[in-house]
Amino acid sequence: MATNFQPSNIIEVGIGSGSKALGTLHANSDTWDFLQVTDFNIEAASAPLEIAPNKSGLLGQLASQGHHRPDTQMYEVTLTMRGTATAVLKSCLALFGDGASEASLTPASNTNDNSSTAMKHGGTNVNAVTLLFENAGADATALDVSMVGCFATSMTMRQDVGTNGGEMVVETTFVTGYRPVQSAYAAPNSKVLDTGAPKNIFGLTANTLGGETLILNSWEINISRPLVRVHYQDTTDYHPYGYVQTGPYEVTGTLVAKRDDEIHDLDAGIAGDSTGIILALAQGSDFIIDCQKVMIDNSKPEMGDFMLQSIPFRAFAASETAEIIGITIA
Amino acid sequence: MKYIAKESYKKLSDDKNFYAFGSAAKHNRLMSGLAIEVTNVPKELKSHLQSAEIKKVKKEDK
């Protein structure tokens, strides 16, 4: 009888990054950032079960009807992190290939292999990351869980005066078509502990939409994209041939602001004039979110002790090379 | 600040260009002749980039 058990609060989450053949584990000599993760889920090698049709006349299912489908599996992990510069930039790296401030998303952004037009198994790729969950292995000696070839499919940044002391929260979803591995991973040579201070809504100094200054109660911005695996190479590991992005990046969000004269001045955009306006949120020069072409999507007043205006929006690019969203963070 | 690539940037290997600094996107834009906005330029790349900021022209007195 096994006597080991797994306290969940001793698990540390690291992100390994740097140019690597897609599908390869980042080595312990690579860059390993240990972020301020507050919540996460974890994956293990698994497979969905498909059931073939039942023969007429039988009222039970036969074992021969059961087929595991590891070839279709995409493993998905969502990390909730305190909103530091590293949390934001590592997410941007794996989501749209820009891990250096100003992280800039344009219609030309991608996470393809270096100087390539595809995300192909074995291709040199600087955007894919390895997720390492130290102390998450179920085995008494295979202590860690690692997930290689991870890309992000979604990233949400949010701040709210009513939660987390106003701190920014970053929630990023990573996916991989490679099976998670349990092993005793040799500890990274140097763990880069993320000791940065999270950005805070109370630190925002200038928030404007269409040139109107907003007093924000909360805001959130989501950047997402669809990503699928390409088939499987063999029936030993079921490695994918790579990944394909099947749709565009979408940037959406919601501002919740005090309903006042400035909101009234946004009437044209709220009523709907199909015209992009500028959204700018700034904490001095340390944190700037810049969307040059935002359209408001069905904004409504909200009742409360005092009235608020909920302003859902979508960000666009002005041209094929222009920026959809720029995130300056230090 | 905004920067564009000098010719010398385009000759850098992947372990020395923006790939090495975690930004394939910036590398791709520079190689396409487009400008990038950079908060802190890595010191190894400073000599390979040039400012793309619009210079203010001083009005000359007549």
Boltz contact constraints between the chains, C-beta under 6 A:
constraints:
  - contact:
      token1: [A, 93]
      token2: [B, 22]
      max_distance: 6.0
  - contact:
      token1: [A, 97]
      token2: [B, 24]
      max_distance: 6.0
  - contact:
      token1: [A, 97]
      token2: [B, 25]
      max_distance: 6.0
  - contact:
      token1: [A, 98]
      token2: [B, 23]
      max_distance: 6.0
  - contact:
      token1: [A, 98]
      token2: [B, 25]
      max_distance: 6.0
  - contact:
      token1: [A, 99]
      token2: [B, 22]
      max_distance: 6.0
  - contact:
      token1: [A, 99]
      token2: [B, 23]
      max_distance: 6.0
  - contact:
      token1: [A, 100]
      token2: [B, 21]
      max_distance: 6.0
  - contact:
      token1: [A, 100]
      token2: [B, 22]
      max_distance: 6.0
  - contact:
      token1: [A, 100]
      token2: [B, 23]
      max_distance: 6.0
  - contact:
      token1: [A, 101]
      token2: [B, 39]
      max_distance: 6.0
  - contact:
      token1: [A, 102]
      token2: [B, 37]
      max_distance: 6.0
  - contact:
      token1: [A, 102]
      token2: [B, 39]
      max_distance: 6.0
  - contact:
      token1: [A, 109]
      token2: [B, 25]
      max_distance: 6.0
  - contact:
      token1: [A, 114]
      token2: [B, 14]
      max_distance: 6.0
  - contact:
      token1: [A, 114]
      token2: [B, 19]
      max_distance: 6.0
  - contact:
      token1: [A, 126]
      token2: [B, 19]
      max_distance: 6.0
  - contact:
      token1: [A, 126]
      token2: [B, 24]
      max_distance: 6.0
  - contact:
      token1: [A, 127]
      token2: [B, 24]
      max_distance: 6.0
  - contact:
      token1: [A, 328]
      token2: [B, 39]
      max_distance: 6.0
  - contact:
      token1: [A, 330]
      token2: [B, 39]
      max_distance: 6.0
